[in-house]
């Protein structure tokens, strides 16, 4: 899958890095870097960290994940619904840790976690037994 942003085209290595970090490396930057740059013998972690600081790489990863989700027909709403089912089940079996994990997963879906990387004020959604509001989402257009 060739990824190219209008602002800045990615190199073949960067395209491979994005592809690997979104698929077989499963968000493991060091492993993705090793697979994308097999001739690089050391510094995988540092080089991956450096690549992940670039906005155009972050955009490419977001775009790749959105395209993959669209191709598979899997949406944030689907994942939200799955987390809700997990929370309900955890409540029934009185597994507080699993309930917290499901709640954290929902928060992360919407970027409300400590790793979100934003210093701005964030809105926190409290999830209760009521039916969740419908969330309007935009489909990301392809290139």
CORHU-V252533 format. One record per residue. N is the residue number from 1. RES is the residue in three letters. SS is DSSP state (H for helix, E for strand, C for the rest). PHI is phi as a letter, one per 20 degrees, with the letter a starting at -180 (none if undefined). NEAR is the number of other C-alpha atoms within 10 Angstrom. Layout:
# CORHU-V252533
N_RES_SS_PHI_NEAR + N_RES_SS_PHI_NEAR
This chain:
# CORHU-V252533
1_UNK_C_none_7 + 2_UNK_C_e_10 + 3_UNK_C_d_20 + 4_UNK_E_b_14 + 5_UNK_C_e_14 + 6_UNK_C_f_9 + 7_UNK_C_f_7 + 8_UNK_C_b_9 + 9_UNK_E_f_13 + 10_UNK_C_e_18 + 11_UNK_C_f_12 + 12_UNK_H_f_13 + 13_UNK_H_f_14 + 14_UNK_H_f_19 + 15_UNK_H_f_20 + 16_UNK_H_f_20 + 17_UNK_H_g_27 + 18_UNK_H_f_30 + 19_UNK_H_f_23 + 20_UNK_H_f_22 + 21_UNK_H_f_23 + 22_UNK_H_e_19 + 23_UNK_C_c_15 + 24_UNK_C_f_12 + 25_UNK_C_e_18 + 26_UNK_C_l_12 + 27_UNK_C_m_13 + 28_UNK_C_e_15 + 29_UNK_H_f_24 + 30_UNK_H_f_19 + 31_UNK_H_f_19 + 32_UNK_H_f_26 + 33_UNK_H_f_27 + 34_UNK_H_f_21 + 35_UNK_H_f_20 + 36_UNK_H_f_20 + 37_UNK_C_c_16 + 38_UNK_C_f_11 + 39_UNK_C_e_8 + 40_UNK_C_f_12 + 41_UNK_C_e_8 + 42_UNK_C_b_9 + 43_UNK_C_m_12 + 44_UNK_H_f_19 + 45_UNK_H_f_16 + 46_UNK_H_f_13 + 47_UNK_H_f_15 + 48_UNK_H_f_19 + 49_UNK_H_f_14 + 50_UNK_H_f_11 + 51_UNK_H_g_18 + 52_UNK_H_f_16 + 53_UNK_C_e_10 + 54_UNK_C_e_10 + 55_UNK_H_f_10 + 56_UNK_H_f_18 + 57_UNK_H_f_19 + 58_UNK_H_g_14 + 59_UNK_H_f_13 + 60_UNK_H_f_20 + 61_UNK_H_f_21 + 62_UNK_H_f_15 + 63_UNK_H_f_19 + 64_UNK_H_f_22 + 65_UNK_H_f_17 + 66_UNK_H_f_19 + 67_UNK_H_f_16 + 68_UNK_H_f_14 + 69_UNK_H_f_13 + 70_UNK_H_f_13 + 71_UNK_H_f_9 + 72_UNK_H_e_9 + 73_UNK_C_m_9 + 74_UNK_C_d_12 + 75_UNK_C_d_13 + 76_UNK_H_f_15 + 77_UNK_H_f_14 + 78_UNK_H_f_11 + 79_UNK_H_f_14 + 80_UNK_H_g_19 + 81_UNK_H_f_14 + 82_UNK_H_f_14 + 83_UNK_H_f_20 + 84_UNK_H_f_21 + 85_UNK_H_f_13 + 86_UNK_H_f_17 + 87_UNK_H_f_21 + 88_UNK_H_f_16 + 89_UNK_H_f_14 + 90_UNK_H_f_18 + 91_UNK_H_f_15 + 92_UNK_H_f_11 + 93_UNK_C_e_10 + 94_UNK_C_l_11 + 95_UNK_C_d_12 + 96_UNK_H_f_13 + 97_UNK_H_f_12 + 98_UNK_H_f_17 + 99_UNK_H_f_21 + 100_UNK_H_f_14 + 101_UNK_H_f_15 + 102_UNK_H_f_21 + 103_UNK_H_f_19 + 104_UNK_H_f_14 + 105_UNK_H_f_18 + 106_UNK_H_f_23 + 107_UNK_H_f_17 + 108_UNK_H_f_14 + 109_UNK_H_g_15 + 110_UNK_C_d_14 + 111_UNK_C_m_15 + 112_UNK_C_d_18 + 113_UNK_C_c_16 + 114_UNK_H_f_9 + 115_UNK_H_e_8 + 116_UNK_H_f_10 + 117_UNK_C_m_9 + 118_UNK_C_d_11 + 119_UNK_C_d_7 + 120_UNK_C_f_6 + 121_UNK_C_f_6 + 122_UNK_C_d_10 + 123_UNK_C_e_9 + 124_UNK_C_d_10 + 125_UNK_C_e_10 + 126_UNK_C_e_8 + 127_UNK_C_e_12 + 128_UNK_C_c_8 + 129_UNK_C_f_7 + 130_UNK_C_f_6 + 131_UNK_C_f_7 + 132_UNK_C_f_12 + 133_UNK_C_f_6 + 134_UNK_C_f_7 + 135_UNK_C_d_8 + 136_UNK_C_e_7 + 137_UNK_C_c_9 + 138_UNK_C_d_6 + 139_UNK_C_e_9 + 140_UNK_C_f_11 + 141_UNK_C_f_8 + 142_UNK_C_e_10 + 143_UNK_C_j_8
